[in-house]
Amino acid sequence: MRLEAQGLTLAYRGREVIHDVSLTVESGEFAVIVGPNAGGKSTLLRGLARVMKPSAGHVLLGGDRIDALAPREVARRLAILPQMQAMDLDFVVEELVWRGRTPHHRMLRPATAEDAAAVEAAIVATHLEGLRHRSIRGLSGGERQRAWLALTLAQQPQVLLLDEPTTFLDLRHQVEVMDVLRRLNRDGLTVIAVLHDLSLAARYASRVIGIADGRVAFDGAPEAVLDTATLERVFGIPMLMLRDPQTGQPIPLPAV
């Protein structure tokens, strides 16, 4: 499903953070948003998800203005995984994932076989079969992140937004989460993720969008936009560019 921002402007307490941004993420793309801290990446993601109300412009979800859709309808089309999740929930994994079916429920309607199948598919997709009866509190950081990801998948969205899904994870768990996202994307899910790690962005994304000072600084395929001159301008530090020996994709590194 296509997600489009048209002249999007977002502000906190009267201070503009995102300035007149227009971009379109086509159905089936894997887009990663990168940029310096406080540049507006997470704010843009929240605006795209209708978590923030724009002060100007609008967002189209599947061709419909997202602000004109009922919340339940938005949740059936789009899911967002924020950077921070509740840490004090005393649920087992399967109970948490069932929460993803909320947008599909009507008042007093019992769960259906379709609901159960969606939950099971989400658990399998995130490799949580052996953890389904474990408490969220007892999981590692990577396992917990996959459990929350499974909740969003149980919504059966067509667009998935993620805010720094690999933050605080070690290398193994970062790769596990990104591999899950790539597999889901190849199955047709539109994925938009905010990442700090430029090498992960280059390796997994079909498109990298640079946001700096609330504006689009660059936008395109990794091999087209991740060059030293562009990254030095956006991040303000010297950069090196290596090449992945397996894929040929760029591997940007700070030159320190």
C-alpha positions as CSV (number, residue, x, y, z in Angstrom):
1,M,0.0,0.0,0.0
2,R,1.3,3.5,-0.9
3,L,2.0,6.1,1.8
4,E,2.4,9.7,0.7
5,A,3.2,12.9,2.5
6,Q,2.1,16.1,0.7
7,G,3.6,19.4,2.0
8,L,3.8,17.9,5.5
9,T,4.7,20.3,8.3
10,L,4.9,19.1,11.9
11,A,5.4,21.2,15.0
12,Y,5.9,20.7,18.8
13,R,4.5,23.5,20.9
14,G,4.6,25.9,18.1
15,R,8.2,25.0,16.9
16,E,8.4,23.5,13.5
17,V,10.3,20.3,13.3
18,I,9.3,19.0,9.9
19,H,9.1,21.7,7.1
20,D,7.0,21.1,4.0
21,V,8.1,17.5,3.3
22,S,6.7,15.7,0.3
23,L,7.5,12.1,-0.4
24,T,5.9,8.9,-1.6
25,V,6.7,5.4,-0.4
26,E,5.3,3.0,-3.0
27,S,3.7,-0.3,-2.1
28,G,6.3,-3.0,-1.4
29,E,9.2,-0.7,-0.8
30,F,11.6,-1.1,2.1
31,A,12.5,2.5,3.0
32,V,14.9,3.5,5.8
33,I,15.0,7.0,7.2
34,V,18.4,8.1,8.5
35,G,19.9,11.4,9.7
36,P,21.5,13.2,12.6
37,N,19.9,13.4,16.0
38,A,17.1,16.0,16.4
39,G,16.9,16.2,12.6
40,G,13.2,15.1,12.6
41,K,13.3,11.4,11.7
42,S,11.0,10.1,14.5
43,T,8.8,13.2,14.2
44,L,8.3,12.5,10.5
45,L,7.5,8.8,11.2
46,R,4.8,9.8,13.8
47,G,3.3,12.3,11.3
48,L,3.1,9.6,8.6
49,A,1.3,7.3,11.1
50,R,-1.2,10.0,12.2
51,V,0.3,9.9,15.8
52,M,1.0,13.7,15.3
53,K,-1.4,16.1,13.7
54,P,0.2,18.2,11.0
55,S,0.2,22.0,11.2
56,A,0.1,22.0,7.3
57,G,-0.1,19.4,4.6
58,H,-1.5,15.9,4.8
59,V,-0.8,12.2,4.5
60,L,-2.4,9.8,2.1
61,L,-2.7,6.1,3.0
62,G,-3.7,4.0,0.0
63,G,-4.9,7.1,-1.7
64,D,-7.1,8.2,1.2
65,R,-6.4,11.1,3.5
66,I,-5.3,9.5,6.7
67,D,-7.0,12.2,8.8
68,A,-10.3,11.3,7.3
69,L,-10.1,7.6,8.1
70,A,-11.5,6.1,11.3
71,P,-8.8,5.0,13.8
72,R,-9.9,1.4,13.4
73,E,-9.5,1.6,9.6
74,V,-6.1,3.2,9.9
75,A,-5.0,0.4,12.3
76,R,-6.2,-2.2,9.8
77,R,-4.0,-0.7,7.1
78,L,-1.0,0.6,9.0
79,A,0.9,-0.4,12.1
80,I,3.6,1.5,14.0
81,L,6.2,0.1,16.4
82,P,7.6,3.0,18.5
83,Q,11.1,3.1,19.9
84,M,10.0,2.5,23.5
85,Q,7.4,0.0,24.6
86,A,5.8,-0.6,28.0
87,M,8.2,-2.6,30.2
88,D,5.9,-3.5,33.0
89,L,3.3,-5.6,31.2
90,D,2.8,-9.0,32.9
91,F,1.8,-10.9,29.7
92,V,3.1,-14.0,28.1
93,V,4.1,-13.5,24.5
94,E,1.0,-15.0,23.0
95,E,-1.2,-12.7,25.0
96,L,0.7,-9.7,23.8
97,V,0.4,-10.8,20.2
98,W,-3.3,-11.2,20.5
99,R,-3.6,-7.5,21.3
100,G,-2.7,-6.9,17.7
101,R,-6.2,-8.2,16.7
102,T,-7.9,-5.3,18.5
103,P,-8.6,-3.3,15.3
104,H,-10.4,-6.3,13.8
105,H,-12.8,-6.8,16.7
106,R,-16.2,-5.5,17.2
107,M,-17.9,-5.1,20.6
108,L,-18.8,-8.4,22.2
109,R,-17.7,-10.4,19.2
110,P,-15.7,-13.5,20.2
111,A,-12.3,-14.2,18.7
112,T,-12.5,-16.1,15.4
113,A,-10.5,-18.7,13.6
114,E,-9.2,-15.9,11.4
115,D,-7.9,-14.1,14.5
116,A,-6.2,-17.2,15.8
117,A,-4.6,-17.8,12.4
118,A,-3.3,-14.2,12.2
119,V,-1.8,-14.5,15.7
120,E,-0.1,-17.8,14.8
121,A,1.3,-16.5,11.6
122,A,2.8,-13.5,13.4
123,I,4.4,-15.8,16.0
124,V,5.9,-18.0,13.3
125,A,7.1,-15.0,11.2
126,T,9.1,-13.7,14.2
127,H,10.4,-17.1,15.3
128,L,8.6,-17.0,18.7
129,E,7.1,-20.5,18.7
130,G,9.3,-21.6,21.6
131,L,8.6,-18.5,23.6
132,R,4.9,-18.2,23.2
133,H,4.2,-19.0,26.9
134,R,7.1,-17.0,28.3
135,S,6.5,-13.8,30.2
136,I,7.5,-10.6,28.4
137,R,9.4,-9.5,31.5
138,G,11.7,-12.5,31.2
139,L,12.7,-12.1,27.6
140,S,16.0,-10.7,26.3
141,G,16.0,-7.4,24.5
142,G,16.0,-9.0,21.1
143,E,13.2,-11.5,22.0
144,R,11.1,-8.7,23.5
145,Q,11.5,-6.6,20.3
146,R,10.4,-9.6,18.2
147,A,7.4,-10.0,20.4
148,W,6.3,-6.4,19.9
149,L,6.9,-6.8,16.2
150,A,4.7,-9.9,16.2
151,L,1.9,-7.8,17.8
152,T,2.1,-5.3,14.9
153,L,2.0,-8.2,12.4
154,A,-1.1,-9.6,14.0
155,Q,-2.8,-6.4,12.9
156,Q,-2.2,-7.7,9.3
157,P,-1.1,-4.2,8.2
158,Q,-0.1,-3.4,4.7
159,V,2.3,-0.7,5.8
160,L,4.6,-1.1,8.8
161,L,6.4,1.8,10.4
162,L,9.2,1.2,13.0
163,D,11.2,3.7,15.0
164,E,14.7,2.5,15.6
165,P,13.8,-1.2,16.0
166,T,17.4,-2.2,16.5
167,T,18.3,0.3,19.3
168,F,19.8,-1.4,22.4
169,L,20.2,-4.7,20.6
170,D,23.5,-6.6,20.1
171,L,24.7,-7.4,16.6
172,R,23.0,-10.8,16.5
173,H,19.6,-9.5,17.5
174,Q,19.9,-6.5,15.2
175,V,20.4,-8.9,12.3
176,E,17.6,-11.1,13.4
177,V,15.1,-8.2,13.5
178,M,16.3,-6.8,10.2
179,D,16.1,-10.3,8.5
180,V,12.5,-10.6,9.7
181,L,11.7,-7.2,8.2
182,R,13.4,-8.1,4.9
183,R,11.5,-11.4,4.7
184,L,8.1,-9.6,5.4
185,N,8.9,-7.0,2.8
186,R,9.7,-9.6,0.2
187,D,6.3,-11.1,1.0
188,G,4.7,-7.7,0.0
189,L,4.7,-5.6,3.2
190,T,5.6,-2.0,2.8
191,V,8.3,-1.2,5.5
192,I,9.5,2.2,6.6
193,A,12.0,2.2,9.4
194,V,14.1,4.9,11.2
195,L,17.6,3.6,11.8
196,H,20.8,5.1,13.1
197,D,23.1,2.5,11.6
198,L,24.0,3.5,8.1
199,S,25.5,0.1,7.3
200,L,22.2,-1.7,8.2
201,A,20.3,0.9,6.1
202,A,22.6,0.2,3.1
203,R,22.4,-3.6,3.5
204,Y,18.6,-4.0,3.9
205,A,16.8,-1.0,2.4
206,S,15.7,-0.6,-1.2
207,R,15.6,3.2,-0.5
208,V,17.3,5.5,2.0
209,I,15.7,8.8,2.9
210,G,18.0,11.3,4.7
211,I,16.3,13.8,7.0
212,A,18.2,16.8,8.4
213,D,17.0,20.0,9.9
214,G,13.4,18.8,9.2
215,R,13.9,18.5,5.5
216,V,14.7,15.8,3.0
217,A,18.5,15.9,2.5
218,F,18.7,12.9,0.1
219,D,16.4,10.2,-1.2
220,G,17.1,7.2,-3.4
221,A,18.7,3.7,-3.7
222,P,21.6,3.2,-1.2
223,E,24.2,2.9,-4.0
224,A,22.9,6.2,-5.5
225,V,22.8,8.4,-2.4
226,L,25.2,7.0,0.2
227,D,28.4,8.7,-0.9
228,T,31.0,10.4,1.3
229,A,30.3,14.0,0.1
230,T,26.6,13.7,0.9
231,L,27.0,12.0,4.2
232,E,29.7,14.4,5.3
233,R,27.4,17.3,4.5
234,V,24.4,15.8,6.4
235,F,26.2,14.4,9.4
236,G,29.0,16.9,9.7
237,I,31.9,14.4,10.1
238,P,34.5,12.9,7.7
239,M,33.3,9.6,6.2
240,L,34.8,6.5,4.6
241,M,33.0,4.3,2.1
242,L,33.7,0.6,1.8
243,R,32.0,-2.0,-0.3
244,D,30.3,-5.1,0.8
245,P,32.3,-8.0,-0.8
246,Q,29.2,-10.1,-1.2
247,T,26.6,-7.6,-2.5
248,G,28.7,-4.6,-3.6
249,Q,26.5,-2.3,-1.5
250,P,28.1,0.7,0.2
251,I,29.2,0.4,3.8
252,P,29.5,4.0,5.2
253,L,31.8,4.4,8.2
254,P,33.0,7.5,10.1
255,A,36.6,8.4,9.3
256,V,38.0,8.5,12.8
